[in-house]
Amino acid sequence: MDVLDDIWTPGIELAICGTAVGPCAAERGHHYAQRGNAFWRLLNDSGLTPTLLTPGDEVRLPDLGIGLIDVVRRFDPPDPFDVDTFAAAVDRAAPRWIAFNGRVGADAVARTLGEPRPALGRQRWTFAGARVFVLPSSSGANQRKDHGGRPDRLSWWAELAALVADRAVVRS
């Protein structure tokens, strides 16, 4: 399976980091193209995008200050989590915020940094100069009834949108 190209321009406000592209998305050539994945709806409903976009609209995201970067940079065993290469990609994009779409990628990065396993929400640590937020996964497989003490995923995405919109939150 191929890794899809990242989508970003330097200085974006927010890099949303998936763990790895799924087989359906790879086949279709677009991020979050799997039926049942709520990514595009959550982006819009949270206020991160002004309109509901589709996977084919992903190239419009940098104009909205958003980029897509996957944690898994290659599918080579034994460990596909090449955090150094991922950090270099994030560093080049230079986002103010990085949001992990799900805890799997966030766990791998935190482990590499010597941080404890992250909970959902804003983290006390930074990565490649960006503030860090962990979102509940937008995957259709994520059908939990409790998302980090909240009944839905959207409230986490909306909290992130509010933080991204708040220019007073400085880089640390």
N, C-alpha and C positions, 0 to 999 in steps of 0.2 A: 504494500500500500504506500502511496506517495504522501508526503507532507505537503500541504498547500502553502503557497507563498503567504507571508505575513502581509497585512494591509495596514499601512500607516504612512504618515509624513512626519518629519522631525518636529518636535515640540507639541505634539498632540496633548490634549488635556488628560485623556484616559486611554490606557491600553487594557483591553479585555483579553485575558489569557485563558484559553481553553487548555485542557490537558493534551489532547491529540485529536487530530481529525478522525472522524468515524468513517467507516467504509462507504456509507451512502454519500456523505459530503465529498469524499475523495472522488467517487465515481461521477458526481455531478459537477465537481470542480468549484464548489463554493462552500464557505464555512457555514455551519449550522443549517445545512440543507435537509436534514433528516425530518421526515414527517413526525409530528408529535413534539419536536423540540420547540420550546416556548421562547427561545432567544429573541427573535425579532419582535414578538408581542411584548415581552418584558422590557426590551429597550424602549419601545414606544409608550407603553402604559406607565413606565416609571418617569417619563419625561426626558430621558436621555436623547431621544430623537423626536422631532416635531411631527413626523408622520410614520405610519407603519411601513417599514421597508421589508424587502424580501431578500433571500440569499443572493439573487442576481444584482441587488443594489449595494452589495458590500463595498464596492469601490467608492461609493458616496460617503462612507463613514468618515474618512479623514477630513472632509470638508466640514463635518460636524464636530471635529476635534476628537474623534474616536478612532482607535486602531485595534486590529485583531492580531494577536501574537500567540502561537501555541508553545507550551512548555516543552513538549517533546519535539525535538529538532530533527530526529532521525529515528528509524525503527530498528536500530542495531542492538542486539543483546550485548552484554548482559543487562545493562542499565540504560534505558532510553532517556532517562532524565539527565541530560547534559546541562546542568545548571549554569556552568560557565558560559557556554555558547548562548543559552537563553538570556543570561544577564547582558551579554554583549549586544544582542538584538534589542533588548529593552533600553539599554544605554544609548544606542543609536537613535531610537525613537524619542527618547527623552520626555516621557509623559510625566505629568504632575501626579497622576494617580495610576496605579495598576490594580486591576480587579481580577481575581481568579474566579473563573466560572466553575465553581465546584471546589471541593477541598482536596482532591487527589493531587493536582498540580501544586496547590499551596502547601500541602504536607511535604511534598518532595523538596520544594524550595526552602521551607522552614527548617527541615531536617539538615539540609546542607549548610544553612546559616547557623545551626546550633540553637535554633528557637524551638520552643515547645509546639506541639501540634496545634494549629490555629483553630479557633472557633469561628463562626460566621461573624462578619462585621469588620469594622476598622481594626487594624493591627497596630501594635506599639512599635513595630519594626518597619524599616523601609527596605526597598530593594532597588538597586541601580538608581538611587536618588529619588525614587518615587514613593509616595505614601501608599500603603497596601490595604486593600479591602478584600474580604473573602465572601463571595456570593453563594447562595445555594445553587446547585447546578440547574441549568435550564433544560437539561435532558428530559425527554419524555419518560425515561425510566425512573426519574426522580418523582415518585408519587407519594412521598411521605406526608403524613398528616401534621407533623410538627417539624418546622424548619428553624432549628436553633431557638426554640421557645416561642416561635411565632407560627400562626396558622397558615401562612402563605409565603411564597417566595417573593412576591411583588414588593412587600414592605421593605425587604433588604435592598432590592434594586432601587426603590424610591429613595431610601436613605443614601445610597451611593450617589444618586443623581443630585441630591441636595448638597452633598459634600463637594462634588465636582463643580457645581454651580457657584459655590462659595469661594470666591477668589481670595478671601481673607485667610484661608487655610494655607499657610506657607509650607514650602518644602523643608524637610528637616534632614 
